[in-house]
Amino acid sequence: YERSLRLASGLARVGLRPGDRLAVLMGNSVDMVTSEWACLLCGFLWVALNVRSADRELEEILADSIPAVLIVGSEHAVRSASLRLPAGCRVVCAGPELEALLGPPQAPYPPPGAEDPVRIRYTSGTSGRPKGAVLVRRCYDASVRAVERAIGPISADGSLLQVAPMTHASGAMLFPHVKAGAKAYLLDRFEAGLVAKVI
């Protein structure tokens, strides 16, 4: 929570305002989580890019969403340098560059209201070009409650192993676990030996 506030205040310091887009290109990680929560806390719109998408697909989403900032996982820094980005989009690489961006742990703006947008989820269903579906805070909160009902009671001594990409629907599993005080283990790919070890 504190890191999310620090990211939000740092993003505000470089010019982001409520309604601006924050895109991320990274695997499952704490930085991905804090970027999403910064948007939930301050009204930026979170645009999570699937690292498995082709460059052309990423460029189409970036051109459509026009993010003010793109945060890139260090393992995707070289790839991001070859992408065509919208004019004015600032790229921040996870690691020292992202750490330098963090500000004080204070929300720079009031939290978004129930009808304020907080995320653009790009989806094509099963075919076609992805289209941006805008989620307002009310719908985001409803999805958290739906997941809680679907998976049953979560206790503080529970654990979540998040392996599927958090850019997709499986990312909705994290928030209910955190809300309950449970642990979450984030892996950015399935490797049988590592998954077995974590379990």
C-alpha positions as CSV (number, residue, x, y, z in Angstrom):
1,Y,0.0,0.0,0.0
2,E,2.8,2.4,0.9
3,R,4.7,1.6,-2.2
4,S,1.6,2.2,-4.3
5,L,1.1,5.6,-2.7
6,R,4.8,6.4,-3.4
7,L,4.4,5.4,-7.0
8,A,1.2,7.4,-7.4
9,S,2.9,10.5,-6.0
10,G,5.9,10.0,-8.2
11,L,3.7,9.7,-11.3
12,A,1.9,12.9,-10.3
13,R,5.2,14.6,-9.9
14,V,6.1,13.8,-13.6
15,G,2.7,15.1,-14.7
16,L,0.1,12.3,-14.5
17,R,-3.4,13.4,-13.6
18,P,-6.6,11.4,-12.9
19,G,-7.8,10.0,-16.2
20,D,-4.3,9.7,-17.7
21,R,-3.2,6.2,-18.8
22,L,-0.5,4.2,-17.1
23,A,0.6,1.2,-19.2
24,V,2.7,-1.7,-17.9
25,L,4.7,-4.3,-19.8
26,M,6.0,-6.8,-17.2
27,G,5.4,-10.2,-15.8
28,N,3.7,-10.9,-12.5
29,S,5.6,-8.9,-10.0
30,V,5.2,-6.6,-7.0
31,D,5.8,-3.7,-9.4
32,M,2.9,-4.8,-11.5
33,V,0.7,-4.9,-8.4
34,T,1.8,-1.5,-7.1
35,S,1.2,0.1,-10.5
36,E,-2.4,-1.2,-10.5
37,W,-3.1,-0.1,-7.0
38,A,-1.6,3.4,-7.7
39,C,-4.3,3.7,-10.3
40,L,-7.0,2.5,-8.0
41,L,-5.9,5.0,-5.3
42,C,-5.6,8.1,-7.6
43,G,-7.7,7.6,-10.7
44,F,-5.1,6.9,-13.3
45,L,-6.2,4.3,-15.9
46,W,-4.3,1.0,-15.7
47,V,-3.5,-0.5,-19.1
48,A,-1.8,-3.9,-18.6
49,L,0.0,-5.2,-21.7
50,N,0.4,-8.9,-22.3
51,V,4.1,-9.7,-22.6
52,R,3.2,-12.7,-24.9
53,S,1.6,-10.4,-27.5
54,A,3.4,-9.6,-30.7
55,D,5.0,-6.2,-31.1
56,R,2.4,-5.1,-33.6
57,E,-0.4,-6.0,-31.2
58,L,1.3,-4.0,-28.4
59,E,1.7,-1.0,-30.7
60,E,-2.0,-1.0,-31.6
61,I,-3.0,-1.0,-28.0
62,L,-0.5,1.7,-27.1
63,A,-1.7,3.8,-30.1
64,D,-5.3,3.4,-28.9
65,S,-4.8,4.0,-25.2
66,I,-2.2,6.7,-25.5
67,P,-0.4,6.2,-22.1
68,A,1.4,9.0,-20.5
69,V,3.8,6.6,-18.9
70,L,4.9,3.0,-19.8
71,I,6.5,1.0,-17.0
72,V,8.6,-1.9,-18.3
73,G,10.0,-4.9,-16.5
74,S,13.8,-5.0,-16.8
75,E,13.5,-8.3,-18.8
76,H,11.5,-6.4,-21.5
77,A,13.6,-3.2,-21.6
78,V,15.3,-4.1,-24.9
79,R,12.0,-5.1,-26.5
80,S,10.3,-1.9,-25.5
81,A,13.0,0.2,-27.0
82,S,12.0,-1.1,-30.5
83,L,8.2,-0.4,-30.0
84,R,6.6,2.6,-31.7
85,L,5.2,4.6,-28.8
86,P,2.7,7.5,-28.8
87,A,4.2,10.9,-28.7
88,G,5.1,12.1,-25.2
89,C,4.9,8.6,-23.7
90,R,7.6,8.3,-21.0
91,V,9.2,4.9,-20.5
92,V,10.3,3.9,-17.0
93,C,12.3,0.7,-16.5
94,A,11.7,-1.4,-13.3
95,G,14.8,-1.3,-11.1
96,P,16.8,1.8,-10.3
97,E,14.9,4.1,-12.7
98,L,11.5,3.1,-11.1
99,E,12.9,3.5,-7.6
100,A,14.1,7.0,-8.4
101,L,10.6,7.9,-9.6
102,L,8.9,7.0,-6.2
103,G,7.7,9.9,-4.2
104,P,6.4,10.3,-0.6
105,P,3.7,7.9,0.6
106,Q,0.9,10.4,0.2
107,A,-2.0,10.2,-2.3
108,P,-1.6,13.1,-4.7
109,Y,-5.3,13.1,-5.7
110,P,-8.6,11.9,-4.1
111,P,-9.6,8.3,-4.8
112,P,-11.8,7.7,-7.8
113,G,-15.5,7.7,-7.3
114,A,-17.8,4.8,-8.2
115,E,-18.3,5.9,-11.8
116,D,-14.7,7.0,-12.4
117,P,-12.7,4.8,-14.8
118,V,-9.7,2.9,-13.3
119,R,-8.7,0.4,-16.0
120,I,-8.8,-0.3,-19.7
121,R,-8.8,-4.0,-20.3
122,Y,-8.0,-4.9,-23.9
123,T,-9.9,-8.0,-25.0
124,S,-10.8,-9.6,-28.3
125,G,-12.9,-12.5,-26.9
126,T,-11.7,-15.4,-29.0
127,S,-10.8,-13.6,-32.2
128,G,-10.3,-10.2,-33.9
129,R,-8.4,-7.2,-32.7
130,P,-8.4,-6.3,-29.0
131,K,-10.8,-3.5,-28.1
132,G,-10.5,-1.5,-24.9
133,A,-13.1,-2.2,-22.3
134,V,-13.2,0.6,-19.7
135,L,-13.8,-0.5,-16.1
136,V,-15.1,2.0,-13.6
137,R,-14.3,1.6,-9.9
138,R,-17.8,0.3,-9.2
139,C,-17.3,-2.6,-11.7
140,Y,-13.8,-3.3,-10.4
141,D,-15.1,-3.6,-6.9
142,A,-18.0,-5.8,-8.1
143,S,-15.5,-8.2,-9.8
144,V,-13.6,-8.5,-6.5
145,R,-16.8,-9.5,-4.7
146,A,-17.6,-12.0,-7.5
147,V,-14.3,-13.7,-7.1
148,E,-14.7,-13.8,-3.3
149,R,-18.0,-15.6,-3.8
150,A,-16.7,-17.9,-6.5
151,I,-13.7,-19.2,-4.6
152,G,-15.2,-19.3,-1.1
153,P,-14.0,-17.9,2.2
154,I,-10.4,-16.8,2.2
155,S,-8.6,-16.6,5.6
156,A,-5.5,-14.7,6.7
157,D,-3.6,-18.0,6.8
158,G,-4.4,-18.8,3.2
159,S,-2.0,-18.6,0.2
160,L,-2.3,-17.8,-3.4
161,L,0.1,-19.0,-6.1
162,Q,-0.3,-16.6,-9.0
163,V,1.2,-18.1,-12.1
164,A,-1.2,-17.2,-14.9
165,P,-0.6,-13.7,-16.3
166,M,-2.1,-11.0,-14.1
167,T,-3.0,-9.0,-17.2
168,H,-5.9,-11.4,-17.7
169,A,-8.9,-12.5,-15.6
170,S,-6.7,-14.6,-13.3
171,G,-5.3,-11.3,-12.0
172,A,-8.6,-10.8,-10.2
173,M,-7.6,-13.5,-7.7
174,L,-5.0,-11.4,-6.0
175,F,-7.1,-8.6,-4.5
176,P,-9.5,-10.8,-2.4
177,H,-6.5,-12.6,-1.0
178,V,-4.7,-9.4,0.0
179,K,-7.9,-8.1,1.4
180,A,-8.2,-11.1,3.7
181,G,-4.5,-10.8,4.7
182,A,-3.5,-14.0,3.0
183,K,-0.1,-14.5,1.4
184,A,0.5,-14.3,-2.4
185,Y,3.3,-15.8,-4.3
186,L,3.8,-14.3,-7.8
187,L,5.5,-16.2,-10.6
188,D,5.7,-14.9,-14.1
189,R,5.7,-18.3,-15.9
190,F,4.9,-21.9,-15.2
191,E,8.0,-24.0,-14.5
192,A,7.0,-27.4,-13.0
193,G,9.9,-27.7,-10.6
194,L,9.6,-24.2,-9.3
195,V,5.9,-24.4,-8.9
196,A,6.2,-27.7,-7.0
197,K,8.9,-26.1,-4.7
198,V,6.7,-23.1,-3.9
199,I,3.7,-25.3,-3.2
